[in-house]
Amino acid sequence: MSAQIFAPTRREVLAGLGAAATGLLGGGATAPATAQLALQARPATLALRPGQAATPTWELAAVSHIGNVHLKRGDRCEVVFRNDLPVPLAPVWYGLDGAAAGDPLRGRAPTPPDATETSIISIPSAGTLLADFRLFEDGLKQPARPLPIIASETNPVVVDRDEVLLIEEWRLRPDGTALAPGRDPKDTTPLYTINGQTSFELSALGNQRLRLRFINGSQRTVLAIKLENHDVRVMAMDGQPAEPFPARNGALMLAPGARADAFVDTTKSAPFLLHDGKEAHQIGALAVTGWSERRAPLLEPQPLPSNELPEKLDLSGALRFDVALGAPDGGWTRPANFSTSSSPAFRAKAGRTVVLALKNPGPVTNVFHLHGHHFRLLDRLDDGWKPYWLDTLAIEPTQTQRIAFAATAPGRWLIESVVTDWAAPRLVRWYAVE
């Protein structure tokens, strides 16, 4: 990493984390933690091809949890991160609004190899989150696996099962080793997994309601995931509740890093089909055995509890900015060269509505990610918005999409741009809410 990025001393860094925690909590920094999470960056392996040696990977693992990581909305979480990999790293959290300690390139140094750091992360919203190392991919020697994190609602949502389905994309060489993103994928073959398995099976009874948390954990590819012969009801996007709506033809379209929570009422066994834009792959199945007798029939699902994002956005009085994604003269840089001494993409006063016209000038789909806030995808005429919040958006070649968000979190926040090409670099800029 460039030395100019991390000028603050360790004492200044820790002081900054304490100040960030105070601002997020709206109270004193001495408030006790309500949850603990021990994370470890470590080498791992994954069996991706029968008859071949396991593929070396790196991973972000939760050593303090068995199974999925469960936190709660409102938690003040003490995160202890141990780096057992040979490059400086820090977990980057996707889906947390206003969490300064989860956005490490803006002054917080990554953790050196063979070192441990402790920080405080506040969990302001319930939803499906993701933590990974993608901002540090320039230094990764192996592809790194992300970590799904569930922030539970204050009052439990009534379903029979709550399952994470993490979809990952691999580029395998002939010898079975995997290529990290940002490198030329020549002589590699794409492969996809759900929860680390090339043939995933989810067992359930018929007449059950499942909450399936689909996560596109791939690095470069927009994916469509479909459960055949079932009504897939979308309940949340990118960790924020949506007005429930049916997935078109039962398929969910997810950009890299995007998440979607869906309710599925099981009827019969069915395959999970994945489409990568070129062809469909069966990468798993729902195996229905038996039948669940219920005292009352399943009712139409009600919206998930609100996370109190604003119901209305003042588009008439919004600050408006054009952002050309990845443009060579647009101030974009690789994360390794990032510095907040560069010019921001835009500045906004806290409390204002911001409208961004995101332009993809290139010939390949570009994926945009906004840190610090969730946004609404505006209709073409700016006369309304889609009934969900997002933090990640794929924009087709030469197209422009308009988004709007309420600038509620003061600070300096990152934006990301990466095209859907395995060899393409990830690029970043920053914006200010003052």
TADA-V70765 format. One record per pair of residues at least 24 apart in sequence whose ideal C-beta (glycine too) atoms are under 8 Angstrom apart, sorted by the first residue. I is the first residue (numbers start at 1). J is the second residue. Records with the same first field share a line. If there is no record, write none. Layout:
I: J + J
//
This chain:
1: 88 + 110 + 136 + 139 + 336
2: 336 + 337 + 338 + 339
4: 339 + 341
5: 105 + 337 + 338 + 339
6: 107 + 108 + 109 + 110
7: 107
8: 107 + 108 + 109
10: 109
13: 107 + 108 + 109
16: 100 + 107 + 108
17: 100 + 101 + 108 + 119 + 120
18: 120
20: 99 + 100 + 101 + 120
21: 76 + 101 + 120 + 122
23: 100 + 410
24: 98 + 99 + 100 + 122 + 124
25: 76 + 122
31: 76
32: 76
33: 76 + 77 + 78 + 120
34: 72 + 74 + 75 + 76 + 77
35: 71 + 72 + 75 + 76 + 77 + 78 + 123
36: 64 + 77 + 78 + 80
37: 62 + 64 + 65 + 69 + 71 + 77 + 78 + 79 + 80 + 121
38: 62 + 63 + 64 + 80 + 82
39: 63 + 79 + 80 + 81 + 82 + 91 + 131 + 147
40: 81 + 82 + 83 + 84
41: 81 + 82 + 83 + 84 + 85 + 89 + 111 + 133
42: 84 + 85
43: 84 + 85 + 142
44: 145
46: 145 + 193 + 196
48: 170 + 172 + 176 + 178 + 191 + 193 + 198
49: 172 + 176 + 191
52: 175 + 176
53: 176
55: 170 + 172 + 176 + 177 + 178
56: 142 + 177 + 178
57: 142 + 143 + 144 + 145 + 178
58: 85 + 133 + 140 + 141 + 142 + 143 + 144 + 145
59: 144 + 145 + 147
60: 91 + 131 + 132 + 133 + 144 + 145 + 146 + 147
61: 147
62: 147
68: 148 + 149 + 150 + 164
69: 147 + 148 + 149 + 150
70: 150 + 152
71: 123 + 149 + 150 + 151 + 152
72: 123 + 126 + 151 + 152 + 154
73: 123 + 124 + 125 + 126 + 151 + 152 + 153 + 154 + 307
74: 123 + 124 + 154
75: 122 + 123 + 151
76: 120 + 121 + 122 + 123
77: 120 + 121 + 122 + 123
78: 118 + 119 + 120
79: 118 + 119 + 120 + 121
80: 116 + 117 + 118
81: 111 + 116 + 117 + 118 + 119
82: 111 + 115 + 116
83: 110 + 111 + 112 + 113 + 114 + 115 + 116 + 117
84: 113 + 114
85: 113
86: 113 + 141
87: 113 + 136 + 139 + 140 + 141
88: 112 + 113 + 136 + 139
89: 133 + 136 + 139
90: 117 + 133 + 136
91: 131 + 132 + 133 + 147
92: 131 + 132 + 133 + 134 + 135 + 136
93: 121 + 129 + 130 + 131 + 149
94: 129 + 130 + 131 + 132 + 257 + 369 + 391 + 392
95: 125 + 127 + 128 + 129 + 130 + 238 + 239 + 259 + 391
96: 121 + 123 + 124 + 125 + 129
97: 124 + 125 + 372 + 373 + 374 + 408 + 409
98: 124 + 372 + 373 + 408 + 409 + 411
99: 124
100: 411
102: 131
103: 371 + 372 + 413 + 414
104: 135
105: 135 + 335 + 338 + 414 + 428
106: 340 + 411 + 412 + 413 + 414 + 430
107: 340
110: 136
123: 151
124: 307
125: 151 + 239 + 240 + 307
126: 151 + 152 + 153 + 154 + 304 + 305 + 307
127: 151 + 236 + 238 + 239 + 240 + 241 + 259 + 261 + 307
128: 164 + 213 + 215 + 236 + 239 + 259 + 261
129: 239 + 259
130: 215 + 217 + 257 + 259
132: 217
134: 181 + 219 + 257 + 426
135: 335 + 414 + 416 + 426 + 428
136: 335
137: 180 + 181 + 182 + 219 + 335 + 426
138: 182 + 334 + 335 + 336 + 425 + 426
139: 336
140: 180 + 181
141: 180
142: 178 + 180
143: 170 + 171 + 178 + 179 + 180 + 181 + 219
144: 180
145: 196 + 217
146: 215 + 217
148: 213 + 215 + 217
150: 213
151: 239
153: 304 + 305
154: 305
155: 305
157: 211 + 304 + 305
159: 209 + 210 + 211 + 263
160: 204 + 205 + 208 + 209 + 210 + 292
161: 204 + 208 + 209 + 210 + 211
162: 210 + 211 + 213
163: 202 + 210 + 211 + 212 + 213
164: 195 + 213 + 215
165: 194 + 195 + 200 + 202 + 212 + 213 + 214 + 215 + 225 + 272
166: 194 + 195 + 196 + 215 + 217
167: 192 + 193 + 194 + 214 + 215 + 216 + 217 + 218 + 223 + 225 + 254 + 274 + 283
168: 192 + 193 + 194 + 196 + 217 + 218
169: 217 + 218 + 219 + 220 + 221 + 223 + 276
171: 422
179: 422
181: 219 + 220 + 422 + 426
182: 422 + 423 + 424 + 425 + 426
183: 422 + 423
184: 422 + 423
185: 422 + 423
190: 221 + 276
192: 218 + 223 + 274 + 276 + 281 + 283
193: 283
194: 272 + 283 + 284
197: 284
198: 283
199: 283 + 284 + 285
200: 272 + 283 + 284 + 285
201: 284 + 285 + 286 + 287
202: 284 + 285 + 286 + 287
203: 287 + 289
204: 266 + 286 + 287 + 288
205: 266 + 288 + 289 + 290 + 291 + 292
206: 266 + 267 + 268 + 288 + 290 + 291 + 292
207: 265 + 266 + 267 + 291 + 292 + 293 + 294 + 298
208: 265 + 266 + 292
209: 263 + 264 + 265 + 266 + 298 + 301
210: 263 + 264 + 265 + 266
211: 235 + 261 + 262 + 263
212: 261 + 262 + 263 + 264
213: 259 + 260 + 261
214: 252 + 254 + 259 + 260 + 261 + 262
215: 254 + 258 + 259
216: 254 + 255 + 256 + 257 + 258 + 259
217: 256 + 257
218: 256
219: 256 + 422
220: 256 + 367 + 418 + 419 + 420 + 421 + 422 + 424
221: 256 + 276 + 277 + 420
222: 253 + 254 + 255 + 256 + 277 + 365 + 367 + 394 + 420
223: 253 + 254 + 274 + 275 + 276
224: 251 + 252 + 253 + 254 + 274 + 275
225: 251 + 252 + 254 + 272 + 273 + 274
226: 250 + 251 + 252 + 272 + 273 + 274 + 275
227: 264 + 270 + 271 + 272 + 273 + 286
228: 270 + 271 + 272 + 273
229: 267 + 268 + 270
230: 264 + 265 + 266 + 267 + 270 + 286
231: 264 + 265
232: 262 + 263 + 264
233: 262 + 263 + 264 + 301
234: 260 + 261 + 262 + 388
235: 261 + 262 + 263 + 301 + 303 + 304
236: 260 + 261 + 304 + 388
237: 261 + 388 + 389 + 390
238: 374 + 389 + 390 + 391 + 392
239: 374 + 391
240: 307 + 309 + 374 + 388 + 389 + 390
241: 303 + 304 + 305 + 306 + 307
242: 303 + 304 + 387 + 388 + 389
243: 303 + 387 + 388
244: 301 + 302 + 303
245: 387
251: 275
255: 367 + 392 + 393 + 394
256: 367 + 392 + 418 + 420
257: 367 + 369 + 392
258: 390 + 392
261: 304
263: 301
265: 298
309: 374 + 389 + 406
310: 406
313: 353 + 376 + 385 + 404 + 405 + 406
314: 353
315: 353 + 355 + 378 + 382 + 404
317: 352 + 353
318: 352 + 353 + 354 + 355 + 404
319: 346 + 348 + 349 + 352 + 353 + 354 + 355
320: 354 + 355 + 356 + 357
321: 345 + 346 + 354 + 355 + 356 + 357
322: 356 + 357 + 359
323: 356 + 357 + 358 + 359 + 415
324: 359 + 361
325: 358 + 359 + 360 + 361 + 362 + 366 + 368 + 395 + 417
326: 360 + 361 + 362 + 366 + 417 + 418 + 419 + 427
327: 361
330: 429
331: 429
332: 417 + 427 + 428 + 429
333: 427 + 428 + 429
334: 425 + 426 + 427 + 428
335: 426 + 428
338: 428 + 430
340: 412 + 430
342: 429 + 430
344: 412 + 429 + 430 + 431 + 432
345: 415 + 429 + 430 + 431
346: 431 + 432
347: 431 + 432 + 433 + 434
348: 407 + 431 + 432 + 433 + 434
349: 407 + 433 + 434
350: 407 + 408 + 409 + 410 + 433 + 434
351: 406 + 407 + 408
352: 406 + 407
353: 404 + 405 + 406 + 407
354: 404 + 405 + 406 + 407
355: 382 + 402 + 403 + 404
356: 402 + 403 + 404
357: 400 + 401 + 402
358: 393 + 395 + 400 + 401 + 402 + 403
359: 395 + 399 + 400
360: 395 + 396 + 397 + 398 + 399 + 400
361: 398
362: 397 + 398 + 419
363: 397 + 398
364: 397 + 419 + 420 + 421 + 424
365: 394 + 395 + 396 + 397 + 419 + 420
366: 394 + 395 + 397 + 417 + 418 + 419 + 420
367: 392 + 393 + 394 + 395 + 416 + 417 + 418 + 419 + 420
368: 392 + 393 + 394 + 395 + 415 + 416 + 417
369: 393 + 415 + 416
370: 403 + 405 + 413 + 415
371: 413 + 414 + 415 + 416
372: 409 + 411 + 413 + 414 + 433
373: 405 + 406 + 407 + 408 + 409 + 413
374: 405
375: 403 + 404 + 405
376: 403 + 404 + 405
377: 401 + 402 + 403
378: 402 + 403 + 404
394: 420
407: 433
408: 433
409: 433
410: 434
//
